[in-house]
C-alpha cells in the first residue's frame, strides 16, 4: 500500500481506506509540505481498486504520475481502467485556456423544470434563497449559495456529474470513492472569497457523503498567514467541517537530519459527534503527535524520540 509505518495510526475499521462519509482535512506550512499524505491515500485507493477523483489546484497530472510511480502506482493505467480521474482545477476555473476550452470537462445542461416546479420556483421570489431541492423530473441545479461565483458553481456541477457517473457505473461492485482537493489555499490566492470556498467544501462534503465516499482536502495553515482574515477563516471553517485532521509542521527545535517534521493527529467536530452517537469505536483515531522522515520512495513515521538516528 502507501506508507506502511503510517497505516497503524489511521482509522483501522476500513484500513487501508478511510471510513465512508469521512472528511479528512490535512493542514501544512510552506516549510513542511503535506502533499506526501495525499500521495499515500491516492496509492491506497488505486491499489485497492477503488475510485479516486483528484482535483489538482497546486499541481499538474505529471507531478502526481511521477510520485505515483515511486509508490508503485501507475495513474495512466488507473485512468484507463476508469478508477482514477484528474481534474485540472485552475484550467477549469480560469480563462487561461480560452478560447481553446473544448477539451475541458463541461457540466451537463439542466433540463427545463416541469410547469408545476417552475411555477413554485417563481412564487418564491428573487429575494429568497432556498435550500437545494431534488426534482425528479429535472437534473438538480448547482447550489444556489454558489451563485455569487458562477465559475465555482459550474465547477461544482462538473465534479457532481463526474462523481455521480463514476458511482452509477460501479453500482453494486462495492467500490468506494475518494475526492481529493489539492489545495484549497490556491482558490483564495486566485481571488475567490473565503465564504464561497467554504460553501464549495460544504456542498462537496454532502455530495461525497451521499455516495458513501470520503473527502480529503489540503490547506495551508502557517502562523504568519493567520493574520490574514480570509486564510484564517478558511482554515477554521474547514476544521469545523472535518471529522479527522492531520496537521503537518516542522520541528519546534528547528531542522534535523533524521526528523523532517511532525504529524499531529487531531479530532474534528464531526468525529466527536460520531463518537457520541456510537458510530466510531473508542481510540479508533487516537489523538497523538508523531515524527516523520521523507525518503526517496517512502515516508517513515515513528513516535517521538524513536528515529533511527537516535536509536
ROKE-658221 format. One record per residue (C-alpha): x, y, z; residue number from 0; residue in three letters. Coordinates in Angstrom, 3 decimals. Example, Ala and Ser with C-alpha at 12.3 -4.5 7.8 and 13.67 -1.06 7.14 Angstrom:
((12.300; -4.500; 7.800); 0; "ala"),
((13.670; -1.060; 7.140); 1; "ser"),
***
This chain:
((0.000; 0.000; 0.000); 0; "unk"),
((1.207; 3.549; 0.775); 1; "unk"),
((3.475; 4.213; 3.736); 2; "unk"),
((3.449; 1.122; 5.927); 3; "unk"),
((4.550; 2.943; 9.084); 4; "unk"),
((1.640; 5.405; 8.786); 5; "unk"),
((-1.103; 2.792; 8.442); 6; "unk"),
((-1.295; 1.769; 12.146); 7; "unk"),
((-2.104; 5.364; 13.116); 8; "unk"),
((-5.041; 5.784; 10.711); 9; "unk"),
((-8.641; 4.614; 11.351); 10; "unk"),
((-8.466; 0.823; 11.426); 11; "unk"),
((-12.120; -0.026; 10.759); 12; "unk"),
((-11.748; 0.280; 6.975); 13; "unk"),
((-7.962; 0.119; 6.569); 14; "unk"),
((-6.225; 0.901; 4.293); 15; "unk"),
((-9.123; 3.153; 3.186); 16; "unk"),
((-10.861; 5.876; 5.133); 17; "unk"),
((-14.279; 5.075; 6.616); 18; "unk"),
((-17.139; 6.025; 4.248); 19; "unk"),
((-18.593; 9.504; 4.687); 20; "unk"),
((-15.444; 10.856; 6.323); 21; "unk"),
((-13.959; 14.318; 5.756); 22; "unk"),
((-10.208; 14.419; 6.403); 23; "unk"),
((-8.531; 17.816; 6.494); 24; "unk"),
((-4.749; 17.983; 6.048); 25; "unk"),
((-3.026; 21.223; 7.005); 26; "unk"),
((0.598; 22.095; 6.366); 27; "unk"),
((3.001; 25.025; 6.202); 28; "unk"),
((5.172; 26.438; 3.456); 29; "unk"),
((8.227; 24.910; 5.150); 30; "unk"),
((6.606; 21.485; 5.703); 31; "unk"),
((4.587; 20.324; 2.697); 32; "unk"),
((1.815; 17.850; 3.494); 33; "unk"),
((1.445; 16.738; -0.111); 34; "unk"),
((3.071; 13.385; 0.665); 35; "unk"),
((-0.034; 12.399; 2.658); 36; "unk"),
((-2.215; 12.901; -0.408); 37; "unk"),
((0.010; 10.500; -2.360); 38; "unk"),
((-0.415; 7.951; 0.428); 39; "unk"),
((-4.209; 7.924; 0.086); 40; "unk"),
((-4.134; 8.032; -3.725); 41; "unk"),
((-1.865; 4.987; -3.696); 42; "unk"),
((-4.033; 3.099; -1.203); 43; "unk"),
((-7.283; 3.627; -3.085); 44; "unk"),
((-5.802; 2.826; -6.501); 45; "unk"),
((-4.065; -0.354; -5.297); 46; "unk"),
((-7.308; -1.470; -3.638); 47; "unk"),
((-9.091; -0.910; -6.980); 48; "unk"),
((-11.287; 1.899; -5.661); 49; "unk"),
((-12.150; 5.217; -7.287); 50; "unk"),
((-10.152; 8.432; -6.881); 51; "unk"),
((-11.180; 11.864; -8.156); 52; "unk"),
((-8.199; 14.192; -7.802); 53; "unk"),
((-8.687; 17.945; -8.223); 54; "unk"),
((-5.284; 19.462; -8.933); 55; "unk"),
((-5.148; 23.118; -7.925); 56; "unk"),
((-1.499; 23.219; -6.864); 57; "unk"),
((-0.034; 20.550; -9.153); 58; "unk"),
((-0.352; 19.111; -12.626); 59; "unk"),
((-1.004; 15.497; -13.582); 60; "unk"),
((2.664; 14.853; -14.418); 61; "unk"),
((3.640; 15.581; -10.817); 62; "unk"),
((1.199; 13.067; -9.357); 63; "unk"),
((2.150; 10.497; -12.003); 64; "unk"),
((5.858; 10.707; -11.190); 65; "unk"),
((5.306; 10.381; -7.441); 66; "unk"),
((2.836; 7.550; -8.028); 67; "unk"),
((5.490; 5.565; -9.896); 68; "unk"),
((7.762; 5.758; -6.862); 69; "unk"),
((4.958; 4.268; -4.787); 70; "unk"),
((4.253; 1.529; -7.310); 71; "unk"),
((1.096; 3.092; -8.796); 72; "unk"),
((0.561; 3.720; -12.493); 73; "unk"),
((-2.001; 6.513; -12.733); 74; "unk"),
((-2.180; 6.235; -16.523); 75; "unk"),
((-3.283; 2.609; -16.215); 76; "unk"),
((-5.711; 3.508; -13.437); 77; "unk"),
((-7.179; 6.235; -15.636); 78; "unk"),
((-7.640; 3.751; -18.474); 79; "unk"),
((-9.433; 1.377; -16.083); 80; "unk"),
((-11.715; 4.237; -15.057); 81; "unk"),
((-10.807; 4.280; -11.362); 82; "unk"),
((-8.698; 7.457; -11.480); 83; "unk"),
((-9.977; 10.827; -12.642); 84; "unk"),
((-7.903; 14.005; -12.701); 85; "unk"),
((-9.499; 17.443; -12.908); 86; "unk"),
((-7.190; 20.369; -13.654); 87; "unk"),
((-8.789; 22.837; -11.282); 88; "unk"),
((-7.094; 26.055; -12.327); 89; "unk"),
((-7.686; 25.470; -16.030); 90; "unk"),
((-11.292; 24.608; -15.271); 91; "unk"),
((-11.835; 27.728; -13.160); 92; "unk"),
((-9.979; 30.357; -15.167); 93; "unk"),
((-9.884; 31.672; -18.714); 94; "unk"),
((-6.252; 30.638; -19.162); 95; "unk"),
((-7.086; 28.139; -21.908); 96; "unk"),
((-9.632; 30.337; -23.720); 97; "unk"),
((-10.689; 30.177; -26.482); 98; "unk"),
((-9.462; 26.545; -26.767); 99; "unk"),
((-11.594; 25.148; -23.956); 100; "unk"),
((-13.248; 22.384; -25.936); 101; "unk"),
((-11.164; 19.793; -24.079); 102; "unk"),
((-12.397; 20.831; -20.632); 103; "unk"),
((-14.997; 18.891; -18.728); 104; "unk"),
((-18.353; 20.631; -19.134); 105; "unk"),
((-21.254; 20.471; -16.690); 106; "unk"),
((-24.306; 18.779; -18.108); 107; "unk"),
((-27.060; 21.159; -19.062); 108; "unk"),
((-30.026; 21.259; -16.719); 109; "unk"),
((-33.305; 20.166; -18.251); 110; "unk"),
((-36.238; 22.598; -18.064); 111; "unk"),
((-38.295; 22.251; -14.926); 112; "unk"),
((-41.798; 20.934; -15.110); 113; "unk"),
((-44.576; 23.502; -15.274); 114; "unk"),
((-45.550; 22.971; -11.665); 115; "unk"),
((-41.970; 23.157; -10.437); 116; "unk"),
((-41.330; 26.284; -12.477); 117; "unk"),
((-44.379; 27.957; -11.063); 118; "unk"),
((-43.353; 27.183; -7.491); 119; "unk"),
((-39.859; 28.477; -8.186); 120; "unk"),
((-41.244; 31.785; -9.420); 121; "unk"),
((-43.525; 32.153; -6.436); 122; "unk"),
((-40.609; 32.121; -4.011); 123; "unk"),
((-39.442; 35.455; -5.401); 124; "unk"),
((-35.901; 36.505; -6.313); 125; "unk"),
((-35.045; 37.786; -2.828); 126; "unk"),
((-35.413; 34.438; -1.064); 127; "unk"),
((-32.692; 31.813; -1.050); 128; "unk"),
((-33.949; 28.302; -0.521); 129; "unk"),
((-32.073; 25.095; 0.052); 130; "unk"),
((-31.291; 22.927; -2.984); 131; "unk"),
((-34.163; 20.513; -3.635); 132; "unk"),
((-34.227; 17.352; -5.661); 133; "unk"),
((-36.586; 17.471; -8.630); 134; "unk"),
((-37.443; 14.089; -10.071); 135; "unk"),
((-38.328; 15.491; -13.486); 136; "unk"),
((-35.139; 17.503; -13.974); 137; "unk"),
((-31.449; 17.495; -13.233); 138; "unk"),
((-30.765; 19.197; -9.875); 139; "unk"),
((-29.230; 22.630; -10.302); 140; "unk"),
((-25.957; 23.665; -8.733); 141; "unk"),
((-26.175; 25.036; -5.156); 142; "unk"),
((-27.757; 28.467; -5.185); 143; "unk"),
((-25.375; 29.717; -2.490); 144; "unk"),
((-22.581; 29.475; -5.067); 145; "unk"),
((-24.448; 31.732; -7.478); 146; "unk"),
((-22.253; 34.589; -6.313); 147; "unk"),
((-19.339; 32.806; -8.008); 148; "unk"),
((-20.633; 31.374; -11.303); 149; "unk"),
((-17.341; 29.634; -12.077); 150; "unk"),
((-17.357; 27.852; -8.707); 151; "unk"),
((-20.971; 26.871; -9.335); 152; "unk"),
((-20.039; 25.373; -12.712); 153; "unk"),
((-17.015; 23.733; -11.103); 154; "unk"),
((-19.227; 22.068; -8.502); 155; "unk"),
((-21.552; 20.836; -11.238); 156; "unk"),
((-18.586; 19.318; -13.115); 157; "unk"),
((-17.481; 17.418; -10.016); 158; "unk"),
((-21.055; 16.393; -9.208); 159; "unk"),
((-21.578; 14.923; -12.675); 160; "unk"),
((-18.210; 13.148; -12.582); 161; "unk"),
((-18.818; 11.630; -9.149); 162; "unk"),
((-22.384; 10.536; -9.887); 163; "unk"),
((-21.378; 8.975; -13.207); 164; "unk"),
((-18.493; 7.122; -11.562); 165; "unk"),
((-20.663; 5.796; -8.749); 166; "unk"),
((-23.524; 4.762; -11.033); 167; "unk"),
((-21.115; 2.953; -13.353); 168; "unk"),
((-19.679; 0.919; -10.463); 169; "unk"),
((-23.015; 0.356; -8.762); 170; "unk"),
((-23.152; -2.990; -6.985); 171; "unk"),
((-19.378; -3.568; -7.090); 172; "unk"),
((-18.762; -2.256; -3.578); 173; "unk"),
((-16.226; 0.342; -4.686); 174; "unk"),
((-15.622; 3.403; -2.536); 175; "unk"),
((-14.827; 6.847; -3.894); 176; "unk"),
((-12.315; 9.358; -2.585); 177; "unk"),
((-12.431; 13.018; -3.649); 178; "unk"),
((-9.153; 14.890; -3.069); 179; "unk"),
((-8.664; 18.672; -3.352); 180; "unk"),
((-5.051; 19.880; -3.564); 181; "unk"),
((-5.133; 22.572; -2.308); 182; "unk"),
((-7.842; 24.963; -1.114); 183; "unk"),
((-5.465; 27.848; -0.395); 184; "unk"),
((-4.952; 28.275; -4.139); 185; "unk"),
((-8.592; 29.301; -4.538); 186; "unk"),
((-8.095; 32.148; -2.073); 187; "unk"),
((-4.920; 33.215; -3.839); 188; "unk"),
((-6.847; 33.312; -7.123); 189; "unk"),
((-9.331; 35.793; -5.671); 190; "unk"),
((-12.325; 33.715; -4.614); 191; "unk"),
((-13.735; 34.854; -1.253); 192; "unk"),
((-13.455; 32.616; 1.774); 193; "unk"),
((-17.264; 32.398; 2.003); 194; "unk"),
((-17.578; 30.838; -1.432); 195; "unk"),
((-14.648; 28.442; -0.973); 196; "unk"),
((-16.147; 27.156; 2.284); 197; "unk"),
((-19.545; 26.815; 0.602); 198; "unk"),
((-17.924; 24.694; -2.103); 199; "unk"),
((-16.301; 22.491; 0.550); 200; "unk"),
((-19.596; 22.026; 2.411); 201; "unk"),
((-21.507; 21.021; -0.708); 202; "unk"),
((-18.763; 18.636; -1.813); 203; "unk"),
((-18.761; 17.102; 1.669); 204; "unk"),
((-22.524; 16.486; 1.442); 205; "unk"),
((-22.225; 15.183; -2.114); 206; "unk"),
((-19.496; 12.693; -1.233); 207; "unk"),
((-21.325; 11.572; 1.913); 208; "unk"),
((-24.402; 10.714; -0.181); 209; "unk"),
((-22.371; 8.185; -2.184); 210; "unk"),
((-20.574; 6.834; 0.930); 211; "unk"),
((-17.297; 8.307; -0.243); 212; "unk"),
((-14.527; 10.213; 1.511); 213; "unk"),
((-13.322; 13.793; 1.116); 214; "unk"),
((-9.706; 14.869; 1.643); 215; "unk"),
((-8.543; 18.477; 1.421); 216; "unk"),
((-5.188; 20.175; 1.840); 217; "unk"),
((-4.911; 23.756; 3.090); 218; "unk"),
((-2.008; 25.916; 4.287); 219; "unk"),
((-2.084; 26.860; 7.977); 220; "unk"),
((1.069; 28.906; 8.506); 221; "unk"),
((1.239; 31.018; 11.653); 222; "unk"),
((2.120; 34.059; 9.550); 223; "unk"),
((-0.967; 33.577; 7.369); 224; "unk"),
((-3.172; 33.593; 10.484); 225; "unk"),
((-3.017; 37.390; 10.333); 226; "unk"),
((-4.890; 37.278; 7.023); 227; "unk"),
((-8.599; 37.185; 7.790); 228; "unk"),
((-9.579; 35.148; 4.724); 229; "unk"),
((-6.876; 32.498; 5.172); 230; "unk"),
((-7.524; 32.178; 8.903); 231; "unk"),
((-11.263; 31.949; 8.243); 232; "unk"),
((-10.728; 29.228; 5.643); 233; "unk"),
((-8.613; 27.089; 7.976); 234; "unk"),
((-11.062; 27.442; 10.870); 235; "unk"),
((-14.046; 26.815; 8.600); 236; "unk"),
((-12.506; 23.637; 7.192); 237; "unk"),
((-11.639; 22.465; 10.713); 238; "unk"),
((-15.259; 22.962; 11.731); 239; "unk"),
((-16.449; 20.693; 8.914); 240; "unk"),
((-13.781; 17.985; 9.326); 241; "unk"),
((-14.055; 14.599; 11.017); 242; "unk"),
((-10.311; 13.989; 11.174); 243; "unk"),
((-7.410; 16.431; 10.983); 244; "unk"),
((-3.733; 15.802; 10.262); 245; "unk"),
((-1.526; 18.812; 10.897); 246; "unk"),
((1.921; 18.711; 9.255); 247; "unk"),
((4.554; 21.015; 10.742); 248; "unk"),
((8.273; 21.358; 11.188); 249; "unk"),
((10.002; 20.684; 14.467); 250; "unk"),
((9.810; 23.373; 17.127); 251; "unk"),
((13.530; 22.860; 17.724); 252; "unk"),
((14.395; 23.504; 14.065); 253; "unk"),
((15.714; 21.291; 11.272); 254; "unk"),
((17.102; 17.804; 11.773); 255; "unk"),
((18.797; 15.267; 9.512); 256; "unk"),
((16.819; 12.315; 10.859); 257; "unk"),
((13.467; 14.016; 11.536); 258; "unk"),
((11.836; 16.234; 8.915); 259; "unk"),
((8.761; 17.246; 10.884); 260; "unk"),
((5.801; 16.155; 12.963); 261; "unk"),
((2.272; 14.900; 12.292); 262; "unk"),
((-0.464; 15.826; 14.749); 263; "unk"),
((-3.479; 13.505; 14.540); 264; "unk"),
((-6.456; 15.526; 15.751); 265; "unk"),
((-10.188; 15.033; 16.213); 266; "unk"),
((-12.577; 17.275; 14.304); 267; "unk"),
((-16.094; 18.170; 15.454); 268; "unk"),
((-17.505; 15.511; 13.140); 269; "unk"),
((-15.536; 12.792; 14.931); 270; "unk"),
((-16.797; 13.909; 18.336); 271; "unk"),
((-20.402; 13.842; 17.098); 272; "unk"),
((-19.910; 10.368; 15.643); 273; "unk"),
((-18.328; 9.209; 18.881); 274; "unk"),
((-21.281; 10.437; 20.951); 275; "unk"),
((-23.635; 8.672; 18.551); 276; "unk"),
((-21.646; 5.451; 18.941); 277; "unk"),
((-20.675; 5.350; 15.267); 278; "unk"),
((-16.934; 5.072; 15.922); 279; "unk"),
((-15.013; 2.763; 18.192); 280; "unk"),
((-13.087; 4.148; 21.121); 281; "unk"),
((-9.488; 5.018; 20.220); 282; "unk"),
((-10.146; 4.322; 16.538); 283; "unk"),
((-8.303; 7.565; 15.753); 284; "unk"),
((-6.092; 8.281; 18.796); 285; "unk"),
((-5.072; 11.927; 19.093); 286; "unk"),
((-1.274; 11.954; 19.169); 287; "unk"),
((1.802; 13.576; 17.665); 288; "unk"),
((4.295; 11.615; 15.552); 289; "unk"),
((7.554; 12.411; 13.803); 290; "unk"),
((8.290; 11.631; 10.166); 291; "unk"),
((11.183; 11.423; 7.744); 292; "unk"),
((10.726; 11.658; 3.971); 293; "unk"),
((12.794; 9.217; 1.908); 294; "unk"),
((13.079; 8.877; -1.863); 295; "unk"),
((10.178; 6.430; -2.283); 296; "unk"),
((8.794; 6.140; 1.243); 297; "unk"),
((7.964; 8.092; 4.396); 298; "unk"),
((8.927; 6.771; 7.812); 299; "unk"),
((6.529; 7.645; 10.639); 300; "unk"),
((7.521; 6.967; 14.223); 301; "unk"),
((6.889; 8.050; 17.805); 302; "unk"),
((8.774; 10.997; 19.252); 303; "unk"),
((12.337; 10.128; 20.144); 304; "unk"),
((12.340; 6.852; 18.187); 305; "unk"),
((14.054; 7.898; 14.973); 306; "unk"),
((16.735; 5.621; 13.569); 307; "unk"),
((19.338; 8.313; 14.236); 308; "unk"),
((18.523; 8.366; 17.958); 309; "unk"),
((18.285; 4.594; 18.369); 310; "unk"),
***
